[in-house]
């Protein structure tokens, strides 16, 4: 017995969408980085259709925290129970439930319940956890409501794509070019300014000014770097006007004649900005093309520069 007291929070929101639609967003946690503002990255480790094990990264205040979450999905009752493991101090335990209740007229009530303990039950640590939940939970519920209420257009609002460049070089110099983002202003012409913080190795906080066809755009990103996998995943926390959310990955993969460097993007469009940015006659189809071309152009240019760098430092093979 540890003696720590269990603290509980409850947050709810009315959603003008069918309960099945809302539950679908809750159950698909792998897409949460694109849907929920505090979630940075999710990797599904195990899933048998009911029991699920996830590795999750999310912001809590100004920090990026990671944990393992086990979940039990029950589509019949539209509940998802979760238990977080391997938590970072001061939180000792964190459990909860997502509950979707059907309402008359085709609407829903979405509730997020948490119960948690902190090491030693210190009042300041309890207050910190309650503040984090008090910020993140309403923000998550609000995002889910906004998306669920646009469910008939959801497929038009979301797009995912990738571009790839073959490189005649080992993985290491290619990954090194993509990892050393602080060097990009002098290596990549479309990056004019960049600020980098890496207080925790492999967790990068980046603010960047990028030259685009629309002019100078300032973005901010959280990047998680996995050198042994040749992989960098990121989420933009400050996005261009047309994007409500933007996540992506840089992957350096072994190929038959060297490596394949791949840039992946997933975007949630900001529907209300389409006509303001692209003109009064613009629609979602035009916005999708515009974003695809703009992101693809810059990320492909970065991959070609990574190729040139890697092939120059390793020489002919």
N, C-alpha and C positions, 0 to 999 in steps of 0.2 A: 504493500500500500504506500503510495507516495504522498497522499494527503492533499494534492492539488485539487482545487475546486473546478468543476465543470462549468464553463460559461457558455451561454447560448444566445444566438442571434437569429432573427427571422426577418426576411425581406420579401415582399410580394408586389406583383404588378398585374394589372388587367391588360389583356392582349386581345385586340379585335382580329383574331385569326383562329382557325380550327385547332383543337387540342392536339390532333395528330401532327399538324405542321410544327407546332411549338415543340412537341416531344422529339420530332426528327432533328431539330437543331440542337437540343440537349444531348441526344444520344451520339451525335457525330462529333466527338471531342477533337478528332484530328484536324477539323476545320476551324476550331476555335481561334487560332491566332488571327484568322481573317475576320472573325465575327465578334470577338470580345476584346475590348481595349486593353485589358491587363494581361492577357495571355500572349506570350512571346512565341512559344514553340511547344508542340506536343508530338511525342513519338509513341505509337502503339506497340507495346512489347508482346502482349498476349491478348487473344480474344476468342472465345468459343461460342459467341452469339449471345451469351448472357453475362458471363464473368469476363472482366476486362482489366488489364494492367497497363498503365500509362506512365511515361516519364514526362513531366511537365515543367516548363519554365514560365514564370510570370513576374510581373512587377508588384512589389509591395512597398508603397511609398516611393522612395528614390532608389530602392534596391531591386536587383533581379534575384529571385529565389527559385530553387529547384527541388523537386520531390518526386517520389513514386506515388501514384494514386491507383488504388484498386477500386473498381466500380462494379456494381450489380445492376444490370438493366432489366426493367420489367415493363415491356410495352403494353401489357394488359392493364396495369394500374397506372401507367404513364409516370412511373417513379424511377429515378436513378439514385441509388445510394453510393456514397463514396467514402473511402478512408485513406487519408494521406499518410505516407510512411517516409522515413528518412528525412524528417523535417529539420530545418535550421533553427537554432535558438533565436528568440526565446520560446518559440512555440514547441510544446511537447507532443500534443496530439491535436488532430483536426479531422473531424468527421462531419458528414452532412447528407442532405437529401435534396434533390430537385423533385418538385411535385408539380404536375400539370393537371389542373381540374377543368373539366368541360363546363361551360356556362351556357345558359339559354341563348338562343339566337346565333349560335356558332362561334361565340367568343370563348376565352379561356382565362383562368387565373394561374399565373406562374409564381411559385414560391420557392425560395432558396433558404434552407435551414442549415445552420452551422452549430456544432458544439466543439469546444476546444479547451485545452488546458495549457498553462505555461509553466516553465520550470520555476519551482519555488513560489508560484502564485504571487509574484511581486506585482503590486498595483500598477506600476509604470509599464510593465510588460503586458499586463492585461489591457491597459488603455491603448497601447500601441497596436495590439492585435484587433481590438474593437474598432480603432480608427481605420486600419487597413481594410477590414471587412465592411465598414461603413461607407468607404469610398468605392471599393471594387464591386461589391454586390449590387448596389443600385445601378452602377454603370453597366454591369453585365446584363442585368435585367432590362434596362432601357435599350441596349443594343439588340438584344434578342427580340424585344417587342417590335422595334423598328423594322427588323428584317422579316419577322413573321408576318407583319401586316402588309408586306410587299411580296408575299410568297408567290403570287401569280406572275411576277416579273423577275423572280430571283435568278433564273437562268440567264436573263439578259444582263443582270447587274454584276455577275461574277464571270471572270475569265481567267484562264490559266494557260500558260504556254512556255516553251523553252527554246533556246538557241544553243547550238553546239559548234565548237571549233576543234578540229584535229590538230594535235601538237606533236612534233617529233622531238620529244624531250621527256625526261622522267617526271614523276608527279611532283617532287619536292620543289623545284624552282617555280613551277606554275602555281602551286598552292602558296608559296612564299610571296609571290607577287600579289595575289588576291588577299592574303592575310595582312600584309604591310600597307594597310589602307592609309596610314599617316603619310606615306610617300606619294600618294596618288596625285596631289596637285602638281608635282613636278614630273610625273610619269604619264598622266592622262590629260589630254588637252581640254576635255569638256568638264573637268573638275577644277574649279578656280580657287576654292578655299575649303579647308577641312579642319575640324577640331576633333581630337581623339582622346578619350579617357579609357584606360584599361586597368582599373584598380584590382580586379580579379583576373588572373591569367585566363585568356580565352573568352572573356566577356567584354566586348568593346561597345562603348557609347560614342556615336559618331554624329556630328553635325556637318553638313556638306552643302556647298553651293555648286550647282551644276548648270552648265550652259545647255539649253535645249532650244528647239525650234520656237518655243513660246517665250524665250528669254531666260533670265537667270532665275533658277528655282532653288529654294532652300528646303532641305529635308533633314530630319533627324532619324537615326536608326539605332536599334540594339542588335548587335551581331554576336552569335555564339559560334565559336571556332572549335573544330574537331580535327586536329592535324593528323591523327592516325588514320582517319577516314577520308582525308582530303576533302573536307566538307565545311562550308560556312553557311549557316542559316541566319536570316535576319528578318526583322520586322521594322517597318518605318513607323515611328511614333509621331512624326510630323510629315504629312504627305502633301503632294501637289494638289491643286484645287479640284481636279477631276476624280481623285481617288479618296474614298472614305477609308480604305485600308489597303495596305500593300505588304505582302510577305514574299520572301524569295530565298533561293539557295544558289551557292556556287559549289559545284561538284567537279572534282578532278578524278577521272576514272581511268583505269588501265585499259588500253586498247591494243589492237593487234600490232600496230606499228608505232607505238608511243602511248599517248594518252588522249582522252577526249575531255575537253573542258566544257561544262554545261552550265548555262545560266537559266534558272527557272523562276517564273514569276506567277503570283496569284494576286488578283486585284478585285476589290469590291468598289464599284463605281459610286460616286456621289451624284445621285440622280438630279438633285436640285441645282447642281452647278453646270450641267451640260450646256444649256442654252446661254448661260452667262459667259462661259468660257469659249464655246465654239460657234455661237451665233444663234439668232432666234429660230432658225429652221432646223437646228441640229437635233438628232435623236440618239437613242442609246446605241444603235448600230454604228453611227458615226463616231461616237465616243469610244466604243470598243476598238475600232480601227485606229483611232488617233493614239490611244494609250498603247496598243500593241506595237505600233510603229515607233513611238517615242522611246519606250522602254527597251524594245528590241534593238534599236539603233545604238543606244548608249552601251548596253550590256555586251552586244556583239563587238563593238569597238574596244571595250575593255578586254574581252577575251583575245582579240587579235594582238593587242599590246602585250598581254601575258604570254602569248605564243612567241612573239618577237623577243621578249626578254628571256624566256626559258631557252629558246633555241640558240640565242647568242651566248649565254653563259655556259651551255653544255657543249656547243660546237657540233659539227657534223657527226652523225651516228651511223 
